Amino acid sequence: MKSANPENEYIPLNLRISVRRDTLRLISEMAQDMGISINEVFSFLAEDSVIDLELMEDLNNIDIPSKCSLDDLKKALLKKRLC
């Protein structure tokens, strides 16, 4: 596929990932229903999962802890919803 922006061209990647058997079955069915390859399904899923990141504020100012408690996570989610 070609993009209007030459800096935004598709770059082929050879990835090795592990998914559960049920996940692979669902993705395989999705690919068949759409008439595309499993690789294309994963490509679309990856694109969709990050599409909104460009619209978010500067990600350099976001602190991501290495771990947190369930209560800390709940508080952070509530705080984000209230802002």
C-alpha positions as CSV (number, residue, x, y, z in Angstrom):
1,M,0.0,0.0,0.0
2,K,1.1,3.5,-0.7
3,S,0.7,6.5,1.5
4,A,0.3,10.2,0.5
5,N,3.0,11.0,3.0
6,P,6.3,9.4,1.9
7,E,7.5,9.3,5.5
8,N,4.5,7.2,6.3
9,E,5.2,4.2,4.0
10,Y,4.4,0.7,5.1
11,I,7.5,-1.1,6.4
12,P,7.4,-4.9,6.2
13,L,8.3,-6.6,9.5
14,N,8.9,-10.3,10.1
15,L,7.6,-10.9,13.6
16,R,7.4,-14.0,15.8
17,I,4.6,-13.8,18.3
18,S,2.7,-16.2,20.5
19,V,-1.0,-16.2,20.9
20,R,-3.4,-18.7,22.5
21,R,-5.0,-21.3,20.2
22,D,-8.5,-19.7,20.6
23,T,-7.0,-16.3,19.6
24,L,-5.4,-17.7,16.5
25,R,-8.7,-19.5,15.5
26,L,-10.6,-16.2,15.9
27,I,-8.0,-14.2,13.9
28,S,-7.9,-16.9,11.2
29,E,-11.7,-16.8,10.9
30,M,-11.6,-13.0,10.8
31,A,-9.0,-13.1,8.0
32,Q,-11.1,-15.6,6.0
33,D,-14.3,-13.5,6.5
34,M,-12.4,-10.4,5.3
35,G,-10.6,-12.2,2.5
36,I,-7.2,-11.2,3.7
37,S,-4.2,-12.9,5.2
38,I,-3.5,-13.4,9.0
39,N,-0.5,-11.0,8.6
40,E,-2.8,-8.3,7.3
41,V,-5.2,-8.8,10.2
42,F,-2.3,-8.4,12.7
43,S,-1.2,-5.3,10.7
44,F,-4.7,-3.7,10.9
45,L,-4.9,-4.6,14.7
46,A,-1.5,-3.0,15.3
47,E,-2.5,0.1,13.3
48,D,-5.8,0.5,15.1
49,S,-4.3,0.0,18.5
50,V,-1.9,3.1,18.1
51,I,-3.9,5.3,15.8
52,D,-5.1,7.6,18.6
53,L,-1.6,8.0,20.1
54,E,-0.7,10.7,17.6
55,L,-3.6,12.7,18.9
56,M,-2.6,12.4,22.6
57,E,-0.5,14.9,24.5
58,D,3.2,14.5,24.5
59,L,3.9,11.0,25.7
60,N,7.3,11.9,27.1
61,N,5.5,13.5,30.1
62,I,3.7,10.3,31.0
63,D,5.2,8.3,33.8
64,I,4.6,4.6,33.4
65,P,5.4,2.7,36.6
66,S,7.0,-0.8,36.5
67,K,4.2,-2.1,38.7
68,C,1.3,-0.8,40.8
69,S,-1.4,-2.1,43.1
70,L,-4.9,-2.7,42.0
71,D,-6.0,0.3,44.2
72,D,-3.5,2.6,42.5
73,L,-4.7,1.5,39.1
74,K,-8.3,2.2,40.1
75,K,-7.4,5.6,41.4
76,A,-5.5,6.5,38.3
77,L,-8.4,5.4,36.1
78,L,-10.9,7.4,38.1
79,K,-8.6,10.5,38.1
80,K,-8.3,10.2,34.3
81,R,-12.1,10.0,33.9
82,L,-12.7,13.1,36.1
83,C,-10.2,15.3,34.2
